[in-house]
Structures are given as C-alpha cells and as structure tokens.
Amino acid sequence: MTDIELYQLVVQRDQDALERLYTQYEKLLFSLAFRVCQDRSLAEEAVQEVFMKLWTKPGLYDPTKGKFSSWLLTVQRHTAIDLIRKRSDKEFTLDARDDAQDPEPSAEQLAEWKERKEEIQQAVSALSQEQQEVIELFYFKGFTQREISERMGLPLGTVKGRLRLALNHLQQGMQAYRERGTEV
C-alpha cells in the first residue's frame, strides 16, 4: 500500500493506517526532530505532535503538490521549530549540531551523518556570504522568511529570492560533490 493510500485511509479515521505510517516514518521523523531540537524528549514530542496533526486535521496533505514523505518531513521540521520557540530562544549552528549526537546512534548512522555534513559544509561554503547567512537563519536557527527580512533589513522578496537561489546552488553543489567525490 502506498503512502498516499495509507494517508487517505487515515483521513477516513483508519487507526491501522495511522499505525502503519507511524511505523514507517517514526525513526526518520525522530532523527530530523532530534537534529533540529537537540533534545530527545522534545524530539519525541515533535513526532507525536505530527502524528496527532495527521489524525486530528485530516486533509492537510495535497498529493498534487509533492511526495507525501517530503511533505511529512516539512511538517516535522516546522513542528520541531515551533516547539523550540515555545521552550526557549536557543539558537543552533551547523557546528553545534555535530556536538550533540543522538544518544543511541549506530556506527553507520554516525558515518552517514559525518559524510552528509561534509557534503553540506562544502556546498554551503561555495555560496555567497548573503546566501550563507539566509540558509543559516532559515534552516539552522529556525527563523521564518519574514523574521529574516526584519533581522537583515531586507525586503521579503529579496530574502525569498536569496533563499531560492541558495537552495538551487546547494542542490547543484551537493550533486557535483557526490558525482566527483571532491570539493564543490
């Protein structure tokens, strides 16, 4: 059964379908939430909240706008950021994230994260200073585009444009890194 079929059953209040989605995605969602929150209990709360949203607010996902898994990860990221904002004003950087590891990661997970971190750092370092700042504020510190606009004193459209351009450059840079296995 596909994710979309399971989600449609959840919309129809099928608890088994919700359990199947939970079993399929809970580790991935927890991993993302932990990377954002850096707190095990807060990450667990974020995962729980995402599945509560699936159950209590049926019809949020629109299959015409992308893959279910991508949508679910986006919902998880926003939920984790919202929980952080509710609990503290603590800000994170890419380097600080590496210091606080999941208490029970496997050696394979650590190696994979280290490799991904290197890819990301290479790609980010190839961006302009303005693009690096927008990426840092949006993805690693959890600011909204409007908050970035206010913080940097830039029009909202400029922030959106820089973010879109930075993401395009990151995607190209990471692809080049994977294909060559060398610097971006």
C-alpha positions in Angstrom: 0.0 0.0 0.0 1.4 3.4 -0.9 1.8 6.3 1.4 -1.0 8.2 -0.3 -3.3 5.3 0.1 -2.4 5.0 3.8 -2.9 8.7 4.2 -6.3 8.6 2.6 -7.3 5.8 5.0 -6.1 8.0 7.9 -8.4 10.8 6.6 -11.2 8.2 6.8 -10.2 7.6 10.5 -8.4 4.2 10.0 -6.2 3.7 13.0 -4.3 0.8 11.4 -3.3 3.0 8.6 -2.0 5.6 11.0 -0.1 2.9 12.9 1.5 1.8 9.6 2.5 5.3 8.7 3.9 5.7 12.2 5.9 2.5 12.0 7.2 3.5 8.6 8.2 7.1 9.4 8.8 7.5 13.1 12.6 6.8 13.1 13.1 9.2 10.2 10.9 11.9 11.8 12.6 11.4 15.2 16.0 11.8 13.6 15.0 15.0 11.9 13.3 16.4 15.0 16.4 15.5 17.1 18.7 17.3 14.7 16.5 20.4 15.0 15.8 20.2 18.7 18.9 18.6 20.1 16.7 17.2 22.9 15.4 13.7 22.9 12.2 14.4 24.8 11.4 17.4 22.7 12.1 15.4 19.5 9.7 12.7 20.7 7.1 15.3 21.5 7.5 16.7 18.0 7.0 13.3 16.4 3.9 12.7 18.5 2.5 16.1 17.5 3.0 15.4 13.8 1.0 12.2 14.0 -1.7 14.0 16.1 -2.0 16.5 13.3 -2.4 13.7 10.8 -5.2 12.3 12.9 -7.0 15.4 14.1 -6.6 17.6 11.0 -7.4 15.3 8.0 -6.9 16.5 4.5 -3.8 18.6 5.2 -1.7 16.8 2.5 -2.3 17.6 -1.1 -0.8 14.9 -3.4 -0.7 17.3 -6.4 1.9 19.4 -4.5 4.6 16.8 -4.0 5.6 13.5 -2.4 4.0 12.5 0.9 7.3 11.8 2.5 8.7 15.3 1.6 5.5 16.9 3.0 5.7 14.9 6.2 9.4 15.9 6.7 8.5 19.5 6.2 5.6 19.3 8.7 8.1 17.6 11.2 10.7 20.4 10.7 8.1 23.1 11.3 6.7 21.3 14.3 10.1 20.9 15.9 11.0 24.6 15.3 7.6 25.6 16.8 8.3 23.5 19.9 11.8 25.1 20.3 10.4 28.5 20.0 7.8 27.7 22.7 10.5 26.3 25.1 13.5 28.7 24.6 15.2 31.2 22.4 18.3 29.0 22.0 19.9 29.2 18.6 21.9 26.4 16.9 24.7 26.4 14.3 25.8 23.6 12.0 28.9 23.0 14.1 26.9 22.9 17.4 24.6 20.3 15.9 27.5 17.9 15.4 28.5 18.1 19.1 25.1 16.9 20.4 24.5 13.4 18.9 21.5 11.1 19.3 22.2 9.1 22.5 22.0 5.8 20.6 23.2 6.3 17.0 24.7 3.3 15.2 28.2 3.5 13.7 26.6 3.5 10.3 24.4 6.5 11.2 27.4 8.4 12.5 29.4 7.7 9.4 26.5 8.7 7.2 25.9 12.0 9.1 29.6 12.8 9.0 29.6 12.3 5.2 26.4 14.3 4.7 27.8 17.1 7.0 30.9 17.3 4.8 28.8 17.5 1.7 26.6 20.2 3.2 29.5 22.2 4.5 31.3 22.1 1.1 28.1 23.2 -0.7 27.3 25.9 1.9 30.9 27.3 1.7 30.5 27.7 -2.0 27.6 30.1 -1.5 27.9 33.9 -1.3 28.1 35.3 2.2 24.5 36.7 1.9 23.2 33.3 0.8 25.1 31.5 3.6 23.5 33.9 6.2 20.0 33.3 4.8 20.5 29.5 4.9 21.9 29.6 8.4 19.0 31.7 9.7 16.3 29.7 8.0 17.4 26.1 8.3 19.7 26.1 11.3 18.2 28.8 13.5 14.6 28.3 12.5 13.7 31.9 11.6 10.8 32.5 9.2 11.4 34.4 6.0 9.6 37.4 7.4 11.8 37.3 10.5 15.0 37.1 8.4 13.7 40.0 6.4 13.3 42.1 9.5 16.6 40.9 11.1 18.6 41.7 7.9 16.7 44.8 7.0 15.9 43.4 3.5 12.6 43.3 1.6 10.8 39.9 2.0 11.1 39.3 -1.7 14.9 39.6 -1.6 15.0 37.1 1.3 12.8 34.7 -0.7 15.0 35.1 -3.8 18.2 34.6 -1.9 16.8 31.5 -0.2 15.6 30.1 -3.5 18.9 30.8 -5.3 20.9 29.4 -2.3 18.9 26.2 -2.4 19.4 25.8 -6.1 23.2 26.3 -5.7 23.2 23.9 -2.7 21.4 21.3 -4.8 23.9 21.7 -7.7 26.9 21.8 -5.3 25.9 18.7 -3.5 25.2 16.8 -6.7 28.6 17.8 -8.0 30.2 16.7 -4.8 28.5 13.3 -5.0 29.4 12.8 -8.7 33.0 13.8 -8.3 33.6 12.9 -4.7 35.7 16.1 -4.4 35.2 19.7 -3.5 32.3 21.7 -4.9 
